[in-house]
């Protein structure tokens, strides 16, 4: 796979697979590896490598709002970062809430939203070994936990809810 120049006016990276991987046992793994390299190689947040890790993916006190300040001059980098985080939270459910919250502000991101996205990156830096683990010896008794925040969104006054489904100690959904 190579990264070609974007078509005129698109402003996006275009990935073209030069060699067929389909039909191989490791096709999905190889595609994921190549795609991950493209994602990480073009990240503009590489300056965060030397930063201090965050203990949580989102500040529990600060409420993000739509018009929290002037919009970013160039929101493209912020939107790309959120898109990468959406792809990542498939295997990292601990960042799902923060990424979903940040996704609400993609139409007009401001500095607060960008700083919150950087905090997610700092959290990921400190929890690099975290992820999903499913034990073969697990007890198959399910547990479910839910939480709701009545009118918790400061912009729309909508309620926010979520749930976690576990089989033994393994997170399923």
C-alpha positions as CSV (number, residue, x, y, z in Angstrom):
1,X,0.0,0.0,0.0
2,X,1.2,3.5,-0.8
3,X,0.0,6.9,0.1
4,X,-0.7,8.8,-3.1
5,X,-1.1,12.6,-3.5
6,X,-4.7,13.6,-2.9
7,X,-6.9,14.4,-5.9
8,X,-7.1,18.1,-6.6
9,X,-9.4,19.9,-4.1
10,X,-9.9,16.9,-1.8
11,X,-7.3,17.8,0.9
12,X,-7.3,14.1,2.0
13,X,-4.8,11.3,1.9
14,X,-5.6,8.5,-0.5
15,X,-4.4,5.0,0.2
16,X,-4.0,2.6,-2.7
17,X,-3.2,-1.0,-2.1
18,X,-0.5,-2.1,-4.6
19,X,-0.5,-5.8,-3.9
20,X,-3.5,-8.0,-3.2
21,X,-3.5,-9.3,0.4
22,X,-6.9,-11.0,0.2
23,X,-7.1,-14.8,0.4
24,X,-4.2,-14.9,2.8
25,X,-4.7,-16.0,6.4
26,X,-3.0,-12.9,7.7
27,X,-4.8,-10.5,5.3
28,X,-6.7,-8.6,7.9
29,X,-3.7,-8.3,10.2
30,X,-1.5,-7.0,7.3
31,X,-4.1,-4.5,6.2
32,X,-4.5,-3.2,9.8
33,X,-0.7,-2.9,10.2
34,X,-0.4,-0.9,6.9
35,X,-3.4,1.3,7.7
36,X,-2.1,1.9,11.2
37,X,1.3,3.0,9.8
38,X,-0.5,5.5,7.5
39,X,-2.6,6.8,10.4
40,X,0.3,7.3,12.8
41,X,2.8,8.6,10.2
42,X,0.7,11.6,9.3
43,X,-0.3,12.6,12.8
44,X,0.5,16.3,13.5
45,X,0.5,15.6,17.3
46,X,3.9,14.0,17.3
47,X,5.2,16.8,19.6
48,X,3.2,15.2,22.4
49,X,5.8,12.3,22.7
50,X,7.6,14.0,25.5
51,X,4.6,15.1,27.4
52,X,3.4,13.9,30.8
53,X,0.7,11.2,30.6
54,X,-2.8,11.9,31.8
55,X,-4.5,9.6,34.3
56,X,-8.0,9.9,32.7
57,X,-9.1,10.4,29.1
58,X,-11.2,13.4,30.0
59,X,-11.4,16.1,32.7
60,X,-14.4,15.2,34.9
61,X,-15.0,18.8,36.0
62,X,-14.7,20.8,32.7
63,X,-17.9,20.8,30.6
64,X,-17.3,21.1,26.9
65,X,-19.7,23.3,25.0
66,X,-20.3,24.2,21.4
67,X,-19.4,27.9,21.6
68,X,-16.7,27.8,24.3
69,X,-14.5,30.2,22.3
70,X,-13.5,31.3,18.9
71,X,-13.3,28.4,16.4
72,X,-9.9,27.0,15.4
73,X,-8.3,28.7,12.4
74,X,-7.7,25.3,10.7
75,X,-9.9,22.6,12.2
76,X,-8.6,19.9,9.8
77,X,-5.9,18.5,12.2
78,X,-8.5,18.3,15.0
79,X,-11.0,16.5,12.8
80,X,-8.4,14.0,11.6
81,X,-7.3,13.3,15.2
82,X,-10.9,12.6,16.2
83,X,-11.3,10.4,13.2
84,X,-8.3,8.4,14.2
85,X,-9.5,8.1,17.8
86,X,-12.9,6.8,16.6
87,X,-11.0,4.1,14.7
88,X,-9.0,3.3,17.9
89,X,-11.8,3.1,20.4
90,X,-12.9,-0.2,18.7
91,X,-10.2,-1.9,20.9
92,X,-10.0,0.8,23.6
93,X,-13.5,1.2,25.2
94,X,-12.0,3.3,28.0
95,X,-11.8,6.2,25.6
96,X,-15.2,5.7,24.0
97,X,-17.1,8.4,26.0
98,X,-14.4,11.0,25.6
99,X,-14.2,10.4,21.8
100,X,-17.9,10.5,21.4
101,X,-18.1,13.7,23.3
102,X,-15.4,15.3,21.2
103,X,-17.2,14.1,18.0
104,X,-20.1,16.3,18.9
105,X,-18.0,19.4,18.2
106,X,-16.5,18.6,14.8
107,X,-18.5,21.2,13.0
108,X,-16.9,24.1,14.9
109,X,-14.0,23.0,17.1
110,X,-12.4,25.5,19.4
111,X,-9.2,25.5,21.5
112,X,-11.0,23.8,24.5
113,X,-11.9,20.9,22.2
114,X,-8.4,20.6,20.8
115,X,-7.0,20.5,24.3
116,X,-9.5,17.8,25.3
117,X,-8.4,15.8,22.3
118,X,-4.7,16.2,23.3
119,X,-5.6,15.0,26.8
120,X,-7.0,11.7,25.3
121,X,-3.6,11.3,23.5
122,X,-1.8,11.9,26.8
123,X,-4.0,9.3,28.5
124,X,-3.3,6.8,25.7
125,X,0.4,7.5,26.2
126,X,0.2,6.4,29.8
127,X,-2.0,3.4,29.1
128,X,-0.3,1.9,26.1
129,X,-0.6,-1.7,27.4
130,X,-4.4,-1.4,28.0
131,X,-6.9,-3.0,25.7
132,X,-9.4,-5.8,25.5
133,X,-8.6,-9.2,26.9
134,X,-10.8,-12.3,26.8
135,X,-9.7,-15.2,29.0
136,X,-10.4,-18.8,27.8
137,X,-11.0,-19.8,31.5
138,X,-13.5,-17.1,32.2
139,X,-16.8,-17.8,34.1
140,X,-19.6,-17.0,31.6
141,X,-21.8,-15.1,34.0
142,X,-22.8,-11.8,32.5
143,X,-22.9,-8.5,34.4
144,X,-24.2,-5.2,33.1
145,X,-23.8,-1.7,34.5
146,X,-25.5,1.5,33.3
147,X,-25.5,5.1,34.1
148,X,-27.6,8.1,33.1
149,X,-27.1,11.9,33.4
150,X,-30.4,13.7,33.2
151,X,-30.1,16.7,31.0
152,X,-26.3,16.5,31.2
153,X,-25.5,18.2,27.9
154,X,-25.1,21.9,28.5
155,X,-25.9,22.8,24.8
156,X,-29.0,20.6,24.1
157,X,-30.0,19.6,27.7
158,X,-30.3,16.0,26.5
159,X,-29.7,13.2,28.8
160,X,-26.5,11.1,28.4
161,X,-26.5,7.4,29.2
162,X,-24.2,4.5,28.8
163,X,-23.7,0.9,29.7
164,X,-21.0,-1.8,30.0
165,X,-21.6,-5.5,29.5
166,X,-19.1,-7.9,31.1
167,X,-18.7,-11.7,30.9
168,X,-16.7,-12.5,34.0
169,X,-14.1,-9.6,34.0
170,X,-13.9,-9.2,30.2
171,X,-15.7,-6.2,28.6
172,X,-18.0,-7.3,25.8
173,X,-19.9,-4.1,25.0
